[in-house]
């Protein structure tokens, strides 16, 4: 028997307004950075603008994924479109990993032949970018805790912020010393710093796609709590997975002892699961002893 609550609102959907604000801020700065790079003839700014372009696309993808994820379930998508957010998180993570590797490659190229950069103009534009990215991080930081999609968007902005800081540090060094190796050196440090955070995001998103046990649910404790309920002889085929960030589901087969009301037992099982664990959708199959011997077990 199955509990069928009303449509659950995903974490990403609750924060789409903030994501849209950051998307508009980043898009506006992207245009300004391209103009600044052309006017000052700064290759560093144009390269950073290309980085910003990929991040704006990532933010847009995250927002579109939230809008698609809000669609109601239908006969062909009985769980709705929640997983769209996870797919967006995977794409964002892959893009960020690609950016990290590109930054490292570009740093290697510049070590061999460091180009001359108009440091003062670069500092001004990078400073504006730093302010924009700090504002974006402040808006998205709290939202990123409850959604992999929003976490991916947050990392996009974080990578931009680190890039702006790196550009400013390199600009100060080049402006005061004329040592143009500072640009590729700091760029390489930025690429290495982005990589591990993005790798963890990718692992979390893939775990959802593989229907792995959510990290915020202790399945052993769940099994123990359910088997302690009066009337439950044992639990088998217990599965817990995530539809999307913060929306967990479970299913299990319950062998019932004789003499207990099936409806009352089902209510106790559901209440115990929903109230004590971070699970919003439950499915229990109530069985008499011996029935499971003829079942296919997963």
N, C-alpha and C positions, 0 to 999 in steps of 0.2 A: 504494500500500500504506500501511497506517495502523498507528501505534502505539496500543495500547489499554491504558494503565496503569490501575491500580486507581483507585477514586473519589478524586479530589483534594479535599482539605479546604480550604475557602476561608479567607481570613485572618479574616473576621468570625466564622466558626464557632469558631476557636481562642480567641476573646476574649469569648465570650458570657457567661461567668461574671462578668467585670468589668463588662460592660454591665448585667447584672441587679443587681449591687450598687449601681451608680450610679442605676439606675432606682428602686430601693427608697429610697435616700437622698433623691432629688429628690421622690419621691411623698410621703414623710413630711414634708419641709419644706413642700411645697405645702399640705398640710392645716394645718400650724402657721401658715403665712403668712395663709391665709384667716381662721383664728380670730383672729390678731393684728390683721388689718385690720378685722374686725368689732368687736372689743373696743375698739380705739383710735379707731375711726371714721376711719381713714386711707384716703383714696381712692388715694393713691400706692401703698400696700401692696396694696390690692385689684387695682389695675392691674398691679402686678408679679406678683401671683398669677395673673392671666389669662395673662401672658407665660409664667410657669412652667408653667401648665397645657398650653400648646401644646408646650413643650419636653418635658414628661413624655409627652405623646402621641407626640411624635417619637421619644423613646427607646424607648417601647413598640413603635412601628412598626418600628424598627431591630431590636429583639430578635425580633419575630415574623418579620421577613424572614430573619433568620439561621436560625430554626427551620425555615421553609419551604425555605430553600436547602439544608438538610441532607438533604432527601429524595433518594432514589436516582433515577437516570434510569429512564425507562420508555418504552414504544413511542411515546407521544404527546409526551414531552419527552426526546429522546435525549441532550441535554446536561445533563439534570437541571434544577434550579431555581435555579442560581447567579444568574441575572439578577434575581431577586427583591430581592437586596441592593442592586443598582444602582437599581432602581425606588424603593426606600425612600430611597436617598440623594437622588434627584431630588425626591421629595416633601418630604423634610426641607429641602432647599435652597429650594424654592418657599415653604415655610412660613416659613423664616427671612427670606427676602426680603420676604414679606408683613408679618412682624413689624417689620422695619426701616422699611418705609414707614408702618406704623401708628404707630410711635414718633415718626417725623418729623411726621406729621399731628397727633398728640396734642400734641407740643411746640408746634406752631404755634397750636393752640387755646389752650394754657395761656399762651402769650406774650400773647395778647389779654386774658385774664382769669385771672391766676395764683391758684389757690385756696390758702387757708391750710391748712397741714399740721402735724400733731402731730409735730414733728421728733424729740423725744427717743425716743418709742416707735418711730418709724420707724427710727431709728438702731439700736436694739437688735435688732429683727427682721431688718433688712438685714444686720447684723453676723453673725447666725446663718446667714443665707443665704450670705454670703460664705465662711464656713468650710465649709459643705456643698459649695459649688461648687468650691472649691479642692481639696477631697478628691476630688471627682468628676473634675476635670481631671487630677490626679496619677494616678488609676487608668486613665484612658482615653488619656492623651497618647501613650504608646508604641504602643498598639493602633491609633491613628488613622493611623499611618504606612503601614500595609499594607492598608488597606481603606477604600474610599470611604464605605461604610455607617458604619463606625466613625468616620471623619472627620466625617461629618454629625452623629453623636451627640456627638462631642467639641465641635463648633462650637455645638451646642445648649447644652451646659454652659458653654462659654466665653461665650456671649451672656448667660447668666444671671449669670455671675460679673461681667461688665462692668456689667450692670444693677445688681447689688448694690453694686459700688464707686461707681457713679454716684449711687445713692440715698443712700449714706453721705456722699459729698462734698456733695451737695445738702443733706442733713440738717444737716451741720455748719455750712454757710454760713447756712442758714435759722435754725438755733438760735442762732447768735452775732450775726447781723446783721438777721434778719427780712426778708431780701431773697428773696422767693418766686419771683423770676424764675430763680433758680438751678436749680430743678427742671426746667423745660422746656429750659433751655440745655444742661444736662448730658445730658438725655434725647436731644436732637438729636445730640449728639456720639456717644453710644452707637450710635444708629441708623446714622450714617455710618460708624462703625468696623466694624460687623458686615457691612455691604453688600458690600465688595470681596472679603472672604474667602469669603463665601457664593457670590458670582458665580463665583469660580474653581472651587469645588466643583461647582457646577451644570454648568460647561463640561466638567469631567473626566467627570462621570457621563454627560452626553449623548454625549461622544466614545465611551464604551463602548457605549452603545445604538446608535450609528451604525456600530459595528464599525470605528472608526478605529484606526490603528496605535498601540499602547500607547506612552506617552512613555518607558518604560524599555527599549524595544527599538529599536535602530538597524537599520532594514530594509535600508539600503544596505550596512552592514557584514555583515549576515546573508547577503545575496546574494553579496557578494564572497567570504566564507568558504566558502559552498557551491560556488561555481563554481571554487574552487581545489582542490577534492577530485579526486584522480585518477579518471578515468572519467566525469567530468561534462563534457559538451560545452557546455551552457548551461542556465539556469533561466528559466522563464517562468511567468506566472500565479501569482506569489508573493504570498500574502496573510498578514497577521498581525493578530490581533484579540484582544480580551479577553472571556472568558466572564463574569468578575467580577474584582474587585480581586485582583491577584497570581496569577491563573489565566489565562495566555495560551496561545493556540493558533495554529497556522499550517498552511497548505497550499501546495503548490507542485508544478509539473510539471518533471521533470528529464529532459533529453535525454541519454541514455547513449551513450558511445562503444562501439564494438564491441570484444569481447574481454574485457569486465569482467563479473564475477559480479553478477547483480542483487541477490541476497541480501546479499552483502558490501557492495555500494554503498549499499543501503538502511540497513544497520547504521551505516556511517560517517556518512551524512547525518543520521541520527537522533541519534547520539552527539554530533556536532558542534553540532547545534542545541540539544539539551537541556543539554549541559555548558557551552556558551559563551554562551548567551543565556537570558534569563528566559522560557523557553517550556516548558510541561509537556506539551502535546499536539501531536503532529506527524502530518501526513498528506502522503505523497509519492506522486506518480504517475510511475512510471518509463516512459519512452518511447524508442522508436528514432527516429533522425533522420528527419524528414519527416512523422512522425505528426501533429505539431502543426498542420500546414497545413490539416487538415480539422476542427479544433476551434473551438469558440466561446470566445473569450478575454474574460476579465473583468479 
